[in-house]
Amino acid sequence: MKIVETVLDLSFEAGMIKLSERKNMMDIYNAHQYSCVCGLRHQFNNKLVVANYGSSGANVKMIVMCPQELGGTLIESKMKWLVKFDTFISLAGWNA
């Protein structure tokens, strides 16, 4: 995972146009784990999402805040067969 200086740098790492918040569609990711910038694995919760970004295909990039308030992580969802959620990949992080 790449470590960046600020939350704004995480937005630049996303590199895509910001989408409107899609909280109702984010429930499929709840309770799945992702690797956080703090070094731990946390369960995804759509209340942790700061911003959504478009990505290729069915995958989406999201900036999520650490539940322990230690920073933020840019994660990307990975889908199987374009319809079923598989896993998260942590792309970059910012330490608070």
Backbone as CSV, one residue per row, in Angstrom:
resi,resn,N_x,N_y,N_z,CA_x,CA_y,CA_z,C_x,C_y,C_z
1,MET,0.839,-1.170,0.000,0.000,0.000,0.000,0.889,1.239,0.000
2,LYS,0.553,2.185,-0.853,1.281,3.445,-0.934,0.799,4.377,0.178
3,ILE,1.710,5.029,0.877,1.369,5.985,1.927,1.509,7.392,1.358
4,VAL,0.470,8.232,1.562,0.480,9.601,1.053,0.426,10.590,2.216
5,GLU,0.625,11.882,1.911,0.732,12.916,2.941,-0.616,13.410,3.478
6,THR,-1.624,13.590,2.602,-2.896,14.192,3.013,-4.088,13.425,2.438
7,VAL,-5.271,13.742,2.951,-6.499,13.152,2.413,-6.683,13.583,0.962
8,LEU,-6.307,14.814,0.635,-6.406,15.292,-0.741,-5.556,14.437,-1.674
9,ASP,-4.383,14.006,-1.200,-3.530,13.128,-2.000,-4.224,11.801,-2.287
10,LEU,-5.056,11.323,-1.343,-5.826,10.098,-1.594,-6.786,10.313,-2.752
11,SER,-7.391,11.493,-2.824,-8.289,11.811,-3.936,-7.542,11.781,-5.262
12,PHE,-6.318,12.317,-5.259,-5.517,12.280,-6.477,-5.159,10.846,-6.858
13,GLU,-4.892,9.998,-5.873,-4.594,8.590,-6.134,-5.794,7.875,-6.753
14,ALA,-7.011,8.278,-6.359,-8.212,7.667,-6.938,-8.247,7.939,-8.434
15,GLY,-7.869,9.146,-8.813,-7.694,9.473,-10.213,-8.935,9.413,-11.076
16,MET,-10.098,9.432,-10.496,-11.328,9.331,-11.271,-12.277,10.452,-10.874
17,ILE,-13.321,10.602,-11.645,-14.346,11.597,-11.348,-15.157,11.136,-10.152
18,LYS,-15.389,12.040,-9.226,-16.145,11.695,-8.023,-17.605,11.435,-8.375
19,LEU,-18.147,10.349,-7.833,-19.543,9.995,-8.037,-20.372,10.536,-6.890
20,SER,-21.658,10.628,-7.105,-22.530,10.994,-5.988,-22.524,9.843,-4.994
21,GLU,-22.812,10.140,-3.759,-22.802,9.088,-2.741,-23.892,8.070,-3.044
22,ARG,-23.549,6.810,-2.952,-24.474,5.727,-3.276,-24.635,4.826,-2.063
23,LYS,-25.089,5.379,-0.960,-25.180,4.619,0.295,-26.069,3.387,0.159
24,ASN,-27.161,3.499,-0.590,-28.061,2.351,-0.704,-27.417,1.188,-1.447
25,MET,-26.470,1.452,-2.333,-25.807,0.394,-3.083,-24.565,-0.126,-2.354
26,MET,-24.168,0.520,-1.275,-22.946,0.155,-0.574,-23.167,-0.974,0.427
27,ASP,-24.412,-1.300,0.715,-24.706,-2.317,1.713,-24.137,-3.693,1.358
28,ILE,-23.911,-3.974,0.085,-23.364,-5.291,-0.294,-21.945,-5.490,0.233
29,TYR,-21.252,-4.398,0.542,-19.877,-4.483,1.037,-19.794,-4.595,2.557
30,ASN,-20.872,-4.261,3.270,-20.854,-4.255,4.735,-20.407,-5.605,5.287
31,ALA,-19.615,-5.560,6.345,-19.096,-6.711,7.082,-17.938,-7.420,6.373
32,HIS,-17.549,-6.985,5.174,-16.357,-7.534,4.515,-15.139,-6.764,5.009
33,GLN,-14.003,-7.417,5.097,-12.810,-6.791,5.660,-11.936,-6.147,4.601
34,TYR,-11.220,-5.108,5.030,-10.225,-4.449,4.191,-8.998,-4.157,5.047
35,SER,-7.836,-4.037,4.419,-6.597,-3.689,5.119,-6.535,-2.180,5.254
36,CYS,-6.393,-1.716,6.483,-6.389,-0.281,6.786,-4.953,0.240,6.846
37,VAL,-4.809,1.550,6.698,-3.501,2.186,6.788,-2.888,2.014,8.177
38,CYS,-3.717,1.768,9.201,-3.200,1.591,10.566,-2.525,0.229,10.747
39,GLY,-2.634,-0.642,9.741,-1.986,-1.952,9.817,-2.932,-3.076,10.218
40,LEU,-4.150,-2.743,10.605,-5.141,-3.749,10.997,-6.127,-3.991,9.865
41,ARG,-6.914,-5.042,10.017,-8.021,-5.303,9.096,-9.308,-4.889,9.806
42,HIS,-10.138,-4.121,9.116,-11.405,-3.660,9.671,-12.549,-4.157,8.813
43,GLN,-13.725,-4.229,9.424,-14.912,-4.559,8.657,-15.443,-3.292,8.004
44,PHE,-15.785,-3.407,6.729,-16.332,-2.278,5.996,-17.702,-1.923,6.552
45,ASN,-17.954,-0.639,6.633,-19.246,-0.112,7.057,-19.500,1.112,6.197
46,ASN,-20.643,1.188,5.530,-20.867,2.298,4.605,-20.846,3.663,5.278
47,LYS,-20.889,3.727,6.600,-20.786,5.007,7.313,-19.334,5.510,7.360
48,LEU,-18.362,4.645,7.060,-16.950,5.032,7.058,-16.537,5.717,5.760
49,VAL,-17.360,5.613,4.719,-16.996,6.116,3.394,-17.016,7.634,3.366
50,VAL,-15.914,8.212,2.899,-15.813,9.655,2.735,-16.196,10.042,1.317
51,ALA,-15.737,9.278,0.324,-16.008,9.598,-1.074,-15.975,8.336,-1.923
52,ASN,-16.775,8.335,-2.979,-16.789,7.248,-3.967,-16.206,7.771,-5.268
53,TYR,-15.490,6.927,-5.958,-14.914,7.298,-7.244,-15.235,6.213,-8.251
54,GLY,-15.449,6.605,-9.486,-15.685,5.640,-10.541,-14.438,4.832,-10.802
55,SER,-14.614,3.691,-11.400,-13.497,2.829,-11.722,-13.888,2.008,-12.937
56,SER,-13.007,1.152,-13.374,-13.286,0.360,-14.557,-14.260,-0.773,-14.249
57,GLY,-15.175,-1.012,-15.167,-16.119,-2.120,-15.002,-17.027,-1.942,-13.804
58,ALA,-17.263,-3.018,-13.085,-18.162,-2.996,-11.926,-17.446,-2.575,-10.650
59,ASN,-16.138,-2.453,-10.694,-15.360,-2.099,-9.500,-15.503,-0.616,-9.180
60,VAL,-15.402,-0.292,-7.902,-15.488,1.099,-7.469,-14.364,1.371,-6.473
61,LYS,-13.821,2.584,-6.515,-12.819,3.016,-5.546,-13.510,3.860,-4.492
62,MET,-13.087,3.696,-3.225,-13.676,4.445,-2.121,-12.580,4.876,-1.154
63,ILE,-12.732,6.064,-0.589,-11.879,6.485,0.515,-12.671,6.213,1.782
64,VAL,-12.102,5.394,2.670,-12.746,5.075,3.949,-11.834,5.522,5.085
65,MET,-12.445,5.999,6.153,-11.687,6.450,7.310,-11.485,5.290,8.275
66,CYS,-10.363,5.288,8.957,-10.056,4.268,9.955,-11.042,4.415,11.116
67,PRO,-11.667,3.322,11.567,-12.582,3.401,12.700,-11.895,3.890,13.981
68,GLN,-10.582,3.723,14.067,-9.832,4.178,15.237,-9.282,5.589,15.034
69,GLU,-9.744,6.246,13.956,-9.363,7.626,13.629,-7.860,7.800,13.452
70,LEU,-7.217,6.823,12.805,-5.772,6.880,12.581,-5.414,7.244,11.146
71,GLY,-6.409,7.601,10.324,-6.135,7.978,8.941,-7.228,7.512,8.006
72,GLY,-6.890,7.453,6.728,-7.838,7.020,5.703,-7.161,6.092,4.722
73,THR,-7.963,5.267,4.062,-7.448,4.289,3.108,-8.260,4.346,1.824
74,LEU,-7.574,4.326,0.687,-8.229,4.216,-0.606,-8.326,2.733,-0.932
75,ILE,-9.560,2.223,-1.041,-9.762,0.809,-1.352,-10.519,0.682,-2.668
76,GLU,-10.341,-0.458,-3.312,-11.061,-0.755,-4.547,-11.762,-2.086,-4.379
77,SER,-13.022,-2.134,-4.778,-13.765,-3.393,-4.713,-13.402,-4.232,-5.935
78,LYS,-13.392,-5.524,-5.769,-13.165,-6.450,-6.873,-14.363,-7.385,-6.951
79,MET,-14.905,-7.506,-8.138,-16.103,-8.313,-8.352,-15.744,-9.596,-9.113
80,LYS,-16.562,-10.632,-8.919,-16.462,-11.868,-9.697,-17.572,-11.848,-10.734
81,TRP,-17.245,-12.108,-11.939,-18.225,-12.199,-13.028,-19.072,-10.944,-13.140
82,LEU,-18.535,-9.807,-12.718,-19.173,-8.492,-12.780,-20.444,-8.354,-11.957
83,VAL,-20.815,-9.361,-11.180,-22.063,-9.268,-10.413,-21.915,-9.591,-8.936
84,LYS,-20.892,-10.346,-8.549,-20.754,-10.776,-7.158,-19.489,-10.179,-6.555
85,PHE,-19.641,-9.532,-5.393,-18.492,-8.946,-4.713,-17.538,-10.037,-4.266
86,ASP,-16.226,-9.803,-4.460,-15.208,-10.779,-4.084,-14.368,-10.285,-2.911
87,THR,-13.658,-9.146,-3.085,-12.736,-8.678,-2.048,-12.420,-7.201,-2.228
88,PHE,-11.751,-6.628,-1.238,-11.231,-5.266,-1.329,-9.728,-5.320,-1.533
89,ILE,-9.212,-4.376,-2.293,-7.771,-4.188,-2.445,-7.449,-2.792,-1.926
90,SER,-6.504,-2.686,-0.995,-6.093,-1.393,-0.455,-5.018,-0.814,-1.362
91,LEU,-5.274,0.382,-1.909,-4.374,0.990,-2.880,-3.424,2.018,-2.263
92,ALA,-3.944,2.843,-1.339,-3.127,3.901,-0.742,-3.698,4.268,0.611
93,GLY,-2.878,4.885,1.453,-3.336,5.275,2.777,-2.725,6.566,3.246
94,TRP,-3.408,7.230,4.177,-2.942,8.472,4.784,-3.017,8.323,6.289
95,ASN,-1.900,8.537,6.980,-1.865,8.462,8.451,-2.212,9.823,9.034
96,ALA,-3.160,9.819,9.958,-3.576,11.086,10.598,-2.535,11.560,11.580
